[in-house]
Amino acid sequence: MKKLTYLFALAILLSGCATTAKYEALLNTWTGCSEESLIASWGTPQNEYHMSNGKKVIEYARGANVPIGGYSYTEPQTTYHQGWIGNRGYGGTSTTYVTKTTPVYNIPVWCKTSFIIDSNGRIESWRWEGNNCVSNYMPPKVPVQDTKRELPRSRPTFESQKKPPKAEERTLESYYEELGIKK
């Protein structure tokens, strides 16, 4: 029964649209951004470490317990009867249904994400660990220009479209705009 409960919990966790690949895509969007932008979006980090090479590591952690079980079910209980009425014997069965409850198990889910900040205050890299580092984030689709042939003039080319800001010029507002989030 315990294994069935764990398999059920794993199936629930894996059945959603949120994935670690999407979480990594979200983290990739932060590379090159300022530490201030990250803190403005994610909040105050839980930990901060200063490295000897002038870089800094900031960590964000989240966790929860997901209760599995605690549901009720009925189980048949059969009773055998026999006896005598007068000089005649009898026998038979009766079935009653007993309500039972499964035990509750708390499954811990957690995610710790670390960002390495360079000496200029920009996010250089990231890493995550845990069993719940998932996201529904979908990276924007950027049109790719075919360099082998000329594109028709009726469609705008990538160069004529607004170019994304460079990492140095990126602001929190442009990040929200890129993700399609309205403040």
C-alpha positions in Angstrom: 0.0 0.0 0.0 2.9 2.3 0.8 4.5 1.8 -2.6 1.2 2.5 -4.3 0.9 5.8 -2.4 4.4 6.9 -3.4 3.8 6.0 -7.0 0.5 8.0 -6.9 2.3 11.0 -5.5 5.1 10.7 -8.1 2.5 10.5 -10.9 0.8 13.6 -9.6 4.1 15.5 -9.4 5.0 14.5 -12.9 1.7 14.9 -14.6 1.6 18.8 -14.5 2.9 21.0 -17.2 5.6 22.4 -15.1 9.0 20.8 -15.8 12.7 21.3 -14.8 13.5 22.1 -18.5 11.1 25.0 -18.3 12.7 26.1 -15.0 16.1 26.0 -16.6 14.8 28.1 -19.5 13.5 30.6 -17.0 16.8 30.7 -15.2 18.6 31.3 -18.5 16.7 34.5 -19.0 18.4 35.9 -15.8 22.0 35.4 -17.1 23.5 38.8 -17.7 20.8 40.7 -15.7 21.6 42.8 -12.6 21.4 41.5 -9.1 19.0 44.3 -8.2 16.6 43.1 -10.9 16.7 39.6 -9.6 16.1 40.7 -6.0 13.3 43.0 -7.2 11.6 40.1 -8.8 12.4 37.1 -6.5 12.6 39.0 -3.2 15.3 38.9 -0.6 17.5 35.9 -0.9 17.7 33.4 2.0 21.5 33.2 1.9 24.4 35.2 0.5 28.0 34.2 0.3 31.0 36.3 -0.7 33.8 34.5 -2.6 37.5 35.3 -2.5 37.6 36.2 -6.2 35.1 39.1 -5.8 32.1 37.2 -6.9 29.0 36.5 -4.8 26.5 33.7 -4.5 22.9 34.4 -3.5 20.5 31.5 -2.8 16.7 31.2 -2.9 15.0 28.2 -1.3 11.5 27.1 -1.0 9.9 24.0 0.4 6.7 22.4 1.5 5.2 19.1 2.7 2.6 17.6 0.4 0.3 15.3 2.4 -0.6 12.1 0.6 -3.2 9.7 1.9 -5.9 10.3 4.6 -8.7 9.2 2.3 -11.4 6.8 3.4 -12.6 3.6 1.8 -14.9 0.8 2.8 -13.9 -2.8 3.1 -16.3 -5.8 3.3 -16.3 -7.9 6.4 -18.1 -11.2 6.2 -19.5 -12.9 9.3 -20.4 -16.6 9.4 -23.5 -17.6 11.4 -24.8 -21.0 12.5 -27.0 -22.3 15.1 -30.2 -24.2 15.9 -33.8 -23.2 15.8 -35.7 -25.9 17.6 -34.4 -29.1 16.2 -33.3 -27.7 12.9 -29.8 -26.4 12.2 -29.0 -23.4 10.1 -26.0 -21.6 8.7 -25.3 -18.5 6.7 -23.2 -15.4 6.2 -23.8 -11.7 6.4 -21.6 -8.9 5.1 -21.1 -5.5 6.6 -18.9 -2.7 5.3 -16.3 -1.2 7.6 -14.9 2.3 6.9 -11.1 2.5 7.0 -8.8 5.5 6.5 -5.3 5.4 4.9 -2.5 6.9 6.9 -1.3 10.4 5.9 2.3 10.7 4.6 4.0 14.0 4.2 6.2 14.1 1.1 8.8 17.0 1.3 9.2 19.0 -1.9 11.9 21.6 -2.1 14.0 23.7 -4.5 17.2 25.7 -3.8 18.5 28.0 -6.6 21.8 29.7 -6.5 23.0 32.6 -8.6 26.6 33.6 -9.1 27.0 37.3 -9.3 30.1 38.7 -10.9 32.1 41.7 -9.6 30.1 44.1 -11.7 26.8 43.0 -10.1 25.6 40.9 -13.1 24.3 37.3 -12.9 27.0 35.1 -14.4 25.5 31.6 -13.9 23.0 29.6 -11.8 22.4 26.2 -10.4 19.5 24.4 -8.8 19.0 21.3 -6.6 15.9 19.7 -5.3 12.8 17.7 -6.3 10.5 20.6 -7.0 12.5 23.0 -9.2 9.9 23.3 -11.9 8.2 26.1 -13.9 5.5 26.6 -16.5 7.7 29.3 -18.2 7.8 29.1 -22.0 10.7 30.9 -23.7 9.6 33.4 -26.4 9.9 32.2 -29.9 12.4 34.4 -31.8 12.1 34.4 -35.6 15.2 33.1 -37.4 16.2 34.7 -40.6 17.1 32.5 -43.4 20.5 33.7 -44.7 20.4 31.7 -47.9 17.5 33.5 -49.5 15.9 37.0 -49.4 12.8 37.2 -47.3 9.7 38.7 -49.0 9.3 42.4 -48.4 5.7 42.0 -47.2 7.0 40.4 -44.0 9.2 42.3 -41.6 12.7 40.8 -41.2 14.3 40.3 -37.8 16.5 43.4 -38.2 13.5 45.6 -38.8 11.8 44.4 -35.6 12.6 45.8 -32.3 15.8 44.2 -31.0 15.9 42.9 -27.5 18.0 45.1 -25.1 21.5 44.2 -24.4 22.2 42.6 -21.0 23.7 45.8 -19.7 20.5 47.8 -20.6 18.0 45.2 -19.4 15.5 46.3 -16.8 12.9 44.6 -14.8 10.2 46.2 -16.9 11.7 44.9 -20.2 11.9 41.4 -18.6 8.2 41.6 -17.7 7.4 42.8 -21.2 9.4 39.9 -22.7 7.4 37.4 -20.6 4.1 39.1 -21.4 3.4 40.0 -17.8 1.4 43.2 -17.2 2.1 45.1 -14.0 
